[in-house]
Amino acid sequence: MYTKKKDAIEIMTESTQTKFYKEMTVGEAMALHPEAGIVFSSYHLGGCSHCSINELETVEQVCMGYGVEVDVLVDSLNNLLEDSND
C-alpha cells in the first residue's frame, strides 16, 4: 500500500544514513569507523612518517595530493560500513 508519509520516511532514512564521502575531513572519516585508518594505510596514506596526512584535509584533497582515485578510496571506506551491518 502506498502512503506518502511512509515513503518519505524511508527516503529520508536512506539519505541520512552515515557514510563516507569525499568532502569529509580525514578526522571525520577516522572518527566514523575504527578501521578507517587501516584503509587509508592500505592506499599508502598516512601510514609512514614521510607521507603523513592532515586530519583537517578532506579525503578528496589527500587523494589529489597522493594520486589516489578518490572514488575508489571512498568505496573502500564505505565497505567498512557495509561489513559492519552484516
PALUM-499636 format. One record per atom (N, C-alpha, C, O): x, y, z; atom name; residue number from 1. Coordinates in steps of 0.1 Angstrom, whole numbers. Atoms other than C-alpha are relative to their C-alpha. Last residue first. Layout:
<recs>
REC      X      Y      Z   a    k
REC      X      Y      Z  CA  NUM
...
</recs>
This chain:
<recs>
REC      X      Y      Z   a    k
REC      3     15      3   N   86
REC    263    -78     80  CA   86
REC     -1     -8     13   C   86
REC     -3    -20     12   O   86
REC     14      2      0   N   85
REC    260    -41     90  CA   85
REC     -4    -14     -2   C   85
REC    -15    -18      0   O   85
REC      4     -1    -13   N   84
REC    297    -38     99  CA   84
REC    -15     -3      2   C   84
REC    -20     -7     12   O   84
REC     -4     11     -8   N   83
REC    307    -51     66  CA   83
REC     -5      0     14   C   83
REC     -7    -11     20   O   83
REC      8     11      4   N   82
REC    286    -25     49  CA   82
REC      4    -13      7   C   82
REC     -5    -21     10   O   82
REC     14     -2     -6   N   81
REC    302      2     70  CA   81
REC     -9    -11     -4   C   81
REC    -17    -16      4   O   81
REC     -2      3    -14   N   80
REC    338    -10     62  CA   80
REC    -14      1      6   C   80
REC    -17     -7     15   O   80
REC      0     15     -2   N   79
REC    328    -12     25  CA   79
REC      1     -3     15   C   79
REC     -4    -14     19   O   79
REC     14      3     -2   N   78
REC    321     26     27  CA   78
REC     -2    -15      2   C   78
REC    -11    -20      8   O   78
REC      4     -4    -13   N   77
REC    359     31     32  CA   77
REC    -15     -4      3   C   77
REC    -18     -8     14   O   77
REC     -6      9    -10   N   76
REC    367     10      2  CA   76
REC     -4      4     14   C   76
REC     -6     -5     22   O   76
REC      6     13      1   N   75
REC    342     29    -19  CA   75
REC      6    -10     10   C   75
REC     -2    -17     17   O   75
REC     13     -1     -7   N   74
REC    356     62     -7  CA   74
REC     -8    -13      0   C   74
REC    -14    -16     10   O   74
REC     -2     -1    -14   N   73
REC    391     51    -17  CA   73
REC    -13      1      8   C   73
REC    -15     -6     18   O   73
REC     -4     14     -4   N   72
REC    380     40    -52  CA   72
REC      2      0     16   C   72
REC     -2     -9     22   O   72
REC     11      8      0   N   71
REC    361     73    -57  CA   71
REC      3    -14      5   C   71
REC     -5    -21     12   O   71
REC      9     -3    -12   N   70
REC    390     94    -46  CA   70
REC    -11    -10      1   C   70
REC    -15    -14     11   O   70
REC     13     -2      6   N   69
REC    415     78    -71  CA   69
REC    -10      1     12   C   69
REC    -12     -8     19   O   69
REC     10     11     -3   N   68
REC    448     81    -53  CA   68
REC    -13      4     -6   C   68
REC    -18     15     -4   O   68
REC      3      8     12   N   67
REC    475    104    -67  CA   67
REC     -9    -12      2   C   67
REC     -8    -21     -6   O   67
REC     -8     12      1   N   66
REC    490    115    -34  CA   66
REC     -4     -9    -12   C   66
REC      1    -20    -13   O   66
REC    -14     -2     -3   N   65
REC    479    151    -32  CA   65
REC      9    -12     -2   C   65
REC     21    -11     -4   O   65
REC     -7     -8     10   N   64
REC    447    146    -50  CA   64
REC     15      1      2   C   64
REC     23      1     -7   O   64
REC     -2      8     12   N   63
REC    438    118    -27  CA   63
REC      6      7    -11   C   63
REC     15      2    -18   O   63
REC    -11     10     -3   N   62
REC    445    139      4  CA   62
REC      2     -9    -13   C   62
REC     14    -11    -16   O   62
REC    -13     -8      0   N   61
REC    424    168    -10  CA   61
REC     12    -10      2   C   61
REC     22     -9     -5   O   61
REC     -3     -3     14   N   60
REC    395    144    -18  CA   60
REC     13      7     -1   C   60
REC     21      4    -10   O   60
REC     -4     13      6   N   59
REC    395    129     18  CA   59
REC      4      3    -15   C   59
REC     14     -2    -20   O   59
REC     11      8      4   N   58
REC    393    165     31  CA   58
REC      6    -13     -6   C   58
REC     18    -13    -10   O   58
REC      2      1     15   N   57
REC    422    180     49  CA   57
REC    -12     -9     -3   C   57
REC    -15    -18      5   O   57
REC      9    -11      4   N   56
REC    418    188     86  CA   56
REC     -2      0    -15   C   56
REC    -11      7    -20   O   56
REC     14      3     -3   N   55
REC    432    154     97  CA   55
REC    -10     11     -4   C   55
REC    -22      8     -4   O   55
REC      6     -9     -9   N   54
REC    464    161     79  CA   54
REC    -15     -3      3   C   54
REC    -22     -4     -7   O   54
REC     11     -8      6   N   53
REC    481    132     62  CA   53
REC     -6      8     12   C   53
REC     -5      5     23   O   53
REC     11     -3    -10   N   52
REC    515    118     69  CA   52
REC    -11      8     -7   C   52
REC     -9     15    -16   O   52
REC     12     -2      8   N   51
REC    536    106     40  CA   51
REC    -12      1      9   C   51
REC    -23     -5      7   O   51
REC     -1    -10     10   N   50
REC    571    109     54  CA   50
REC    -12      2     -9   C   50
REC    -12     11    -18   O   50
REC     -4    -13     -4   N   49
REC    564     93     87  CA   49
REC      1     10    -11   C   49
REC     -2     22     -9   O   49
REC    -14     -2     -4   N   48
REC    546     63     75  CA   48
REC      3     14      2   C   48
REC     -5     23     -1   O   48
REC     -5     12     -7   N   47
REC    510     50     71  CA   47
REC     14      1      4   C   47
REC     19     -7     12   O   47
REC     -1     -1    -15   N   46
REC    493     83     65  CA   46
REC      6    -11      7   C   46
REC      6    -12     19   O   46
REC      3    -13     -4   N   45
REC    481     74     30  CA   45
REC      1      1     15   C   45
REC     -7     -6     22   O   45
REC    -12     -7     -4   N   44
REC    497     44     15  CA   44
REC     -2     15      3   C   44
REC      6     24     -1   O   44
REC     -2     -8     12   N   43
REC    464     32      0  CA   43
REC     13      9      2   C   43
REC     15     18     -6   O   43
REC      0      9     12   N   42
REC    463      4     25  CA   42
REC      2      7    -13   C   42
REC      7      1    -23   O   42
REC    -14      6      0   N   41
REC    472     30     52  CA   41
REC      1    -10    -12   C   41
REC     12    -10    -18   O   41
REC     -9    -11      5   N   40
REC    440     49     44  CA   40
REC     14     -6     -1   C   40
REC     20     -3    -11   O   40
REC      3     -2     14   N   39
REC    420     16     48  CA   39
REC      9     11     -6   C   39
REC     15     10    -17   O   39
REC     -5     12      7   N   38
REC    437      8     81  CA   38
REC     -2      2    -15   C   38
REC      7     -1    -23   O   38
REC    -15     -2      2   N   37
REC    430     43     93  CA   37
REC      7    -11     -7   C   37
REC     16     -9    -14   O   37
REC     -2     -9     12   N   36
REC    393     38     86  CA   36
REC     15      2     -2   C   36
REC     19      3    -13   O   36
REC    -10      5      9   N   35
REC    393      8    110  CA   35
REC      2      8    -13   C   35
REC      9      4    -22   O   35
REC    -13      2     -7   N   34
REC    377     25    140  CA   34
REC     10     -6    -10   C   34
REC     22     -5     -7   O   34
REC     -2     14     -1   N   33
REC    348     39    118  CA   33
REC     14     -3      6   C   33
REC     24      3      1   O   33
REC     12      7      5   N   32
REC    333     74    117  CA   32
REC      1    -15      2   C   32
REC     -8    -22      5   O   32
REC     10      1    -11   N   31
REC    360     91    138  CA   31
REC    -12     -9     -4   C   31
REC    -19    -14      5   O   31
REC     -6      8    -10   N   30
REC    387     84    112  CA   30
REC     -9     -2     12   C   30
REC    -10    -13     18   O   30
REC     -1     14      5   N   29
REC    365     97     85  CA   29
REC      5     -9     10   C   29
REC      0    -20     12   O   29
REC     14      5      0   N   28
REC    357    129    104  CA   28
REC      0    -15     -4   C   28
REC     -7    -23      2   O   28
REC      3      2    -14   N   27
REC    395    134    110  CA   27
REC    -14     -5      2   C   27
REC    -17    -14     10   O   27
REC     -6     13     -4   N   26
REC    402    128     73  CA   26
REC     -4     -3     15   C   26
REC     -6    -14     18   O   26
REC    -15     -1     -4   N   25
REC    378    156     66  CA   25
REC      5    -14      3   C   25
REC     -3    -23      7   O   25
REC     -2      1    -14   N   24
REC    345    149     47  CA   24
REC     15      1      3   C   24
REC     24     -2     -5   O   24
REC     -1    -13     -6   N   23
REC    341    162     12  CA   23
REC      3      0     15   C   23
REC      5     10     21   O   23
REC    -13     -6      3   N   22
REC    350    128     -4  CA   22
REC      1     14      6   C   22
REC     13     18      8   O   22
REC      2     -8     12   N   21
REC    321    109     13  CA   21
REC     13      9     -2   C   21
REC     20     11      8   O   21
REC    -12     -8      4   N   20
REC    320     82     39  CA   20
REC     -3      7    -13   C   20
REC    -10      2    -21   O   20
REC     -9      6      9   N   19
REC    286     70     52  CA   19
REC     12     10     -3   C   19
REC     11     22      0   O   19
REC    -14     -4     -1   N   18
REC    260     77     78  CA   18
REC      9     -8    -10   C   18
REC      8    -20    -11   O   18
REC     -9     10     -6   N   17
REC    225     71     67  CA   17
REC     14      5      0   C   17
REC     19     12     -9   O   17
REC     -7     -5    -12   N   16
REC    207    104     61  CA   16
REC      8    -11      7   C   16
REC     14     -8     17   O   16
REC     -9    -11      3   N   15
REC    196     97     25  CA   15
REC      8      5     12   C   15
REC     18     13     10   O   15
REC    -10      4      9   N   14
REC    182     63     32  CA   14
REC     10     11     -2   C   14
REC     22      8     -3   O   14
REC     -9      9     -7   N   13
REC    163     74     63  CA   13
REC     12     -4     -9   C   13
REC     23     -4     -5   O   13
REC     -8     -8     -9   N   12
REC    148    104     44  CA   12
REC     10     -9      8   C   12
REC     22     -5     10   O   12
REC    -10     -7      8   N   11
REC    137     81     16  CA   11
REC      9      8      9   C   11
REC     21      9      7   O   11
REC    -10      9      6   N   10
REC    121     57     40  CA   10
REC     11      7     -8   C   10
REC     23      4     -7   O   10
REC     -9      5    -11   N    9
REC    104     84     60  CA    9
REC     11     -9     -5   C    9
REC     22     -8     -1   O    9
REC     -8    -11     -4   N    8
REC     90    100     28  CA    8
REC     10     -4     11   C    8
REC     22      0     11   O    8
REC    -10     -1     11   N    7
REC     77     66     16  CA    7
REC     10     12      3   C    7
REC     22     10      1   O    7
REC     -9     11     -1   N    6
REC     59     61     49  CA    6
REC     11      1    -10   C    6
REC     23     -1     -6   O    6
REC     -8     -1    -12   N    5
REC     44     95     49  CA    5
REC     10    -11      1   C    5
REC     22     -8      4   O    5
REC    -10    -10      2   N    4
REC     33     93     13  CA    4
REC      9      2     12   C    4
REC     21      3     11   O    4
REC      3    -11     -9   N    3
REC     15     60     18  CA    3
REC     11     10     -1   C    3
REC     23      7     -1   O    3
REC     -8    -12      1   N    2
REC     13     34     -9  CA    2
REC     -4     11     10   C    2
REC    -16     14     10   O    2
REC      8    -12      0   N    1
REC      0      0      0  CA    1
REC      9     12      0   C    1
REC     19     13      7   O    1
</recs>
